[in-house]
Amino acid sequence: MAVVKANAYGHGVGPIVRALADSAEYFGVANAAEAREVRTHLPAAQLFILGPALPEERAEIVAEGFIPSVSDVAEGAAYDELAGKSRVPVHLIIDTGMGRIGAWQDEALETARGLAQRPGLEITGIASHLPSADEDETFTREQLARFHQLVAELRAAGIHAPLVHVENSAGLLAFPAQAGEMVRAGLMLYGVSPLPEWQNHLRPVLTWKARVTLVRNVGAGRGVSYGRTFITAEPMRVATLGVGYADGYQRHLTNRSADVLIGGRRCRVLGRVTMDQIMVDVSALPEVAAGDEAVLIGRQGDEEILASELATKAGTIPWEIFTGIGRRVERVVISE
C-alpha cells in the first residue's frame, strides 16, 4: 500500500499516484475526499481509508467501493446498513499500542465476531499501527509478536481476512520479517528514511527551490528581520529569498542555524523567518544576483539539505516539513 494522504506528503498526489500505478496494489488516504481525488487520476485504484469516516461519508465510501477501516461493531453496523447486493469490504483495526483508533487488543476477537455476523460486511483485512518503530525496538518487537498472535487467534476462530498489515516505513525497514501480507509505505516512498541509518539506501524525490529576489550590502550593527534578533557583527552581503512561512518554510527555523544552498554552497538563514521572505548570508558569494536559484531542500553541487535536517533544526519531523509546503509553491514534475 502506497500511503498518499495529505497530497502525497505534500509532493502532489496526481503525479505521485500515476508514478506508482504499476508498483502499488493499494493506496492509503486519510478520508473520502482524498480517495475521490486519487480516483480522478487512477480510476481503477483500490483505495483504503486509513482513519474513521464521518457518518455522512459512509454512503459515498460504500457506493464508490472505497475500503473503510472499522474499529468497533457499531461502526461496522453502519456500513452493513448501507450494503446492497454486494458485501462491503472492511479492514478491522486492532489497537495494539497506538491508542488512536481500533478495537483494543483484548476485545479484538469479540469485535471481529460481531462484525462477521453482519451479512453485509466482509472482513478483507486486519491491521494495526506501530507508534514507536523508529524509537523503541523492544516495544515494537513485542507489539508485532502480540499482533501476529492475535491474527492467528482470529484465523483460528474463522476470521480469514486475506490481508494483514501493520508496518509503516520504519517497521518495514527495521522489522521486515514481521510484515504480514501487506506493508504501508509512506515516508520512505518519497526518499526519506525515518531511520537515519537507512538514508543512504534512498534518494529523495523532492527538491524545493526558491529564487533570490534582492541582494544588498548591509553595514555592521544592523538588524535583520522582525525583532532584530540578528544583528550584523560586521558588514555583510545579504540576499532576500521569495519564500517564507506562508509557503511552509517554518518560522521555527528562525535563528536555528538553518541553511539554504546557493551556487552549491551553504548560506546561513539570518534572523526571523517572515511570512513571504527569508534573508541569507551570501558574503562569500559576490557573484550572487537577483533571479538566482536557492535550494531549500535537495542537492545542489556537492551539498545536500534533507527534509530531516530542516526538521531537526525546526524541532519537528520530516512529515510536517513535507506536508507543510504551501499551495503557492508550484509543483513541477520531472519525468525520468
C-alpha positions in Angstrom: 0.0 0.0 0.0 1.4 3.4 -1.0 0.4 6.0 1.5 -0.5 9.1 -0.4 -2.6 11.1 2.1 -2.1 14.8 2.7 -1.4 15.5 -1.0 1.1 12.6 -1.2 3.0 14.1 1.8 3.0 17.5 0.1 4.5 16.2 -3.1 1.4 16.5 -5.3 -1.0 13.5 -5.3 -1.6 13.3 -9.1 1.9 12.8 -10.3 2.8 10.5 -7.4 -0.1 8.1 -7.8 0.4 7.9 -11.6 4.1 7.2 -11.0 3.2 4.4 -8.5 0.3 2.9 -10.6 2.3 -0.2 -11.5 4.1 -0.6 -8.2 1.3 -0.3 -5.6 -1.7 -2.6 -5.2 -3.5 -0.3 -2.8 -3.3 3.4 -2.0 -3.9 4.7 1.5 -5.7 8.0 2.1 -7.0 9.9 5.1 -10.6 10.3 4.1 -13.2 10.1 1.4 -12.3 13.4 -0.2 -8.8 12.3 -0.7 -10.0 8.9 -2.1 -12.2 10.8 -4.5 -9.2 12.9 -5.7 -7.0 9.8 -6.3 -9.8 8.3 -8.3 -9.6 11.2 -10.7 -6.1 10.2 -11.6 -6.4 6.4 -11.2 -10.0 5.4 -11.8 -9.3 1.7 -11.0 -7.2 2.3 -7.9 -8.0 0.3 -4.8 -8.3 2.9 -2.0 -8.1 2.3 1.7 -9.4 4.9 4.2 -6.8 4.9 6.9 -8.9 6.7 9.5 -12.5 6.6 10.7 -15.1 8.1 8.4 -17.6 10.7 9.3 -21.2 9.3 9.3 -22.1 11.4 6.3 -19.1 10.0 4.3 -20.1 6.3 4.7 -22.6 6.2 1.9 -20.1 7.5 -0.6 -17.4 5.1 0.6 -19.7 2.2 0.0 -21.0 3.5 -3.3 -17.5 4.2 -4.7 -16.0 0.9 -3.4 -13.5 2.6 -1.1 -12.3 0.3 1.7 -13.1 1.6 5.2 -11.2 0.9 8.4 -13.5 -0.3 11.2 -12.8 -0.1 15.0 -16.0 -1.4 16.5 -19.2 -3.3 15.9 -21.3 -0.1 15.8 -19.1 1.4 13.1 -19.4 -1.9 11.1 -23.2 -1.9 11.6 -23.4 1.5 9.9 -21.7 0.1 6.8 -23.8 -3.1 7.0 -27.0 -1.0 6.7 -25.6 0.6 3.6 -24.7 -2.6 1.9 -26.6 -3.5 -1.3 -26.3 -6.8 -3.2 -22.5 -6.8 -2.7 -20.9 -7.1 0.7 -18.9 -4.1 1.9 -15.2 -4.9 2.3 -13.8 -3.6 5.6 -10.5 -3.8 7.4 -10.7 -4.4 11.2 -8.2 -2.2 13.0 -6.7 -3.5 16.3 -5.2 -1.1 18.8 -2.0 -2.8 20.0 -0.5 0.3 21.4 -1.0 3.3 19.2 -4.1 4.5 21.1 -5.6 6.3 18.2 -8.2 4.1 16.6 -9.1 0.4 16.6 -10.6 -2.2 18.9 -8.4 -2.7 21.9 -6.4 -5.9 21.6 -8.2 -7.7 24.4 -11.5 -7.0 22.7 -10.4 -7.8 19.1 -11.8 -11.3 18.9 -15.2 -10.2 20.3 -15.3 -7.3 17.8 -14.3 -9.5 14.9 -17.0 -12.0 15.7 -19.6 -9.2 15.9 -18.5 -7.9 12.5 -18.5 -11.4 11.0 -22.2 -11.8 12.0 -23.2 -8.8 9.8 -24.4 -10.2 6.5 -23.5 -7.0 4.6 -19.8 -7.0 5.7 -16.7 -8.9 4.6 -13.6 -8.6 6.7 -10.9 -8.4 4.0 -8.1 -7.0 6.2 -6.8 -7.0 9.7 -4.5 -4.1 10.6 -2.7 -2.3 13.4 -0.2 0.6 13.6 3.2 1.0 15.1 3.7 4.1 17.3 7.4 3.6 18.1 9.1 1.6 15.3 11.7 4.4 14.9 12.2 4.9 18.6 11.6 1.8 20.7 12.8 -1.5 19.3 11.9 -3.6 22.4 8.3 -2.4 22.5 7.9 -2.7 18.7 9.1 -6.3 18.7 6.7 -7.2 21.5 3.9 -5.3 19.8 4.4 -7.1 16.4 4.5 -10.5 18.2 1.3 -9.7 20.0 -0.4 -8.5 16.9 0.5 -11.6 14.9 -0.6 -13.8 17.7 -4.0 -12.0 17.7 -4.2 -12.6 13.9 -3.6 -16.3 14.5 -6.3 -16.4 17.1 -8.7 -14.6 14.7 -8.0 -17.1 12.0 -8.4 -20.0 14.3 -11.9 -18.5 15.1 -12.8 -18.5 11.4 -11.9 -14.9 10.6 -9.8 -15.5 7.4 -9.0 -12.0 6.2 -6.6 -12.3 3.3 -4.7 -9.1 4.1 -2.8 -8.5 7.3 -0.9 -5.2 7.6 0.8 -3.4 10.4 4.1 -2.0 9.2 4.8 1.6 8.3 8.1 2.7 6.7 10.1 2.4 9.9 8.6 -1.0 10.6 9.3 -2.2 7.1 12.9 -1.1 7.3 13.6 -2.4 10.8 11.4 -5.5 11.1 10.8 -6.9 7.6 10.3 -10.4 8.7 7.2 -9.5 10.7 5.4 -7.5 7.9 2.4 -9.7 7.2 0.7 -9.8 3.8 1.0 -6.1 3.0 3.0 -3.1 4.1 2.0 0.6 4.2 5.0 2.5 2.8 4.8 6.2 3.5 7.8 8.5 4.1 10.2 6.1 2.5 8.3 6.2 -0.8 9.4 9.9 -1.0 13.1 9.0 -0.5 13.4 10.0 3.2 14.1 7.4 5.9 12.5 7.6 9.3 15.7 5.7 10.5 18.8 7.7 9.7 21.0 4.6 9.2 18.9 3.7 6.1 19.0 7.1 4.4 21.9 6.1 2.1 19.6 3.5 0.5 17.0 6.1 -0.5 17.0 9.0 -2.9 14.8 12.0 -2.1 12.0 12.6 -4.7 11.5 16.3 -4.0 13.7 19.3 -4.4 12.3 22.6 -3.0 13.6 25.7 -4.6 13.2 29.5 -4.3 14.8 32.4 -6.0 16.9 35.3 -4.9 14.8 38.5 -5.2 17.2 41.1 -3.9 20.9 41.3 -2.9 22.0 44.1 -0.5 25.2 45.2 1.2 24.4 45.7 4.9 26.7 47.5 7.3 27.8 46.4 10.8 25.4 46.8 13.7 22.3 46.5 11.5 19.2 44.4 12.4 17.9 41.8 10.1 14.2 40.9 10.1 11.5 41.3 12.8 12.5 41.7 16.4 16.1 42.4 15.4 17.1 39.0 16.7 20.1 39.0 14.4 22.5 42.0 14.4 25.3 42.1 11.9 28.7 42.0 13.7 30.4 43.2 10.5 29.4 44.3 7.0 27.6 41.5 5.2 26.1 40.8 1.8 22.6 39.7 2.4 20.2 38.0 -0.1 16.5 38.1 0.2 14.6 35.0 -1.0 11.0 34.9 -2.0 9.8 32.2 0.4 8.5 32.3 3.9 6.4 30.5 6.5 3.2 31.0 4.3 5.0 28.7 1.9 5.9 26.2 4.6 9.4 27.3 5.4 8.8 27.1 9.1 9.1 30.1 11.4 10.7 27.6 13.9 13.8 27.7 11.7 14.5 31.2 13.0 18.0 31.5 14.4 18.4 27.7 14.3 21.5 27.6 12.0 19.4 26.7 9.0 21.0 26.9 5.6 20.0 27.2 2.0 22.1 26.3 -1.0 23.2 28.9 -3.5 25.8 28.2 -6.0 26.5 24.9 -4.4 27.4 26.4 -1.1 25.6 26.6 2.2 24.3 30.1 3.1 23.0 30.7 6.7 19.5 32.0 7.2 19.6 35.3 9.1 17.0 36.5 11.7 13.4 35.6 11.8 11.6 33.7 9.0 8.8 36.0 7.8 5.6 35.2 6.0 6.9 35.7 2.5 10.6 36.2 2.7 13.8 35.0 4.3 17.3 36.6 4.4 20.5 34.7 4.0 24.2 35.5 4.2 25.9 35.5 0.8 29.0 37.4 1.8 31.2 34.5 0.5 29.4 34.6 -2.9 29.9 38.0 -4.5 28.5 36.8 -7.8 25.0 36.1 -6.5 22.3 38.2 -8.1 18.5 38.6 -8.2 16.9 35.7 -10.0 19.5 33.1 -8.9 18.3 29.7 -7.7 18.3 28.7 -4.0 17.7 25.2 -2.8 15.8 24.8 0.5 15.5 21.0 0.4 17.6 19.0 -2.1 21.0 18.8 -3.7 23.0 21.5 -5.4 26.6 20.7 -6.4 28.2 18.6 -3.7 26.0 19.8 -0.9 22.6 18.5 0.1 19.9 19.6 2.6 17.5 16.8 3.6 14.0 17.4 4.9 15.2 15.6 8.1 17.9 18.2 8.6 15.3 21.0 8.5 13.0 19.0 10.7 15.7 18.6 13.4 16.5 22.3 13.3 12.9 23.3 13.5 12.2 20.8 16.3 9.7 18.8 14.3 9.6 15.7 11.9 10.1 15.4 8.2 6.4 14.5 7.7 5.5 18.0 8.9 8.1 19.7 6.8 6.7 18.0 3.6 3.0 18.4 4.4 3.5 22.0 5.3 4.8 23.0 1.9 2.1 25.5 0.8 -0.2 25.7 -2.1 1.5 28.7 -3.8 4.7 26.6 -4.1 4.5 25.4 -7.7 5.0 21.6 -8.1 7.0 20.8 -11.3 7.2 17.2 -12.3 10.4 16.0 -14.0 9.9 12.6 -15.5 12.9 10.2 -15.9 
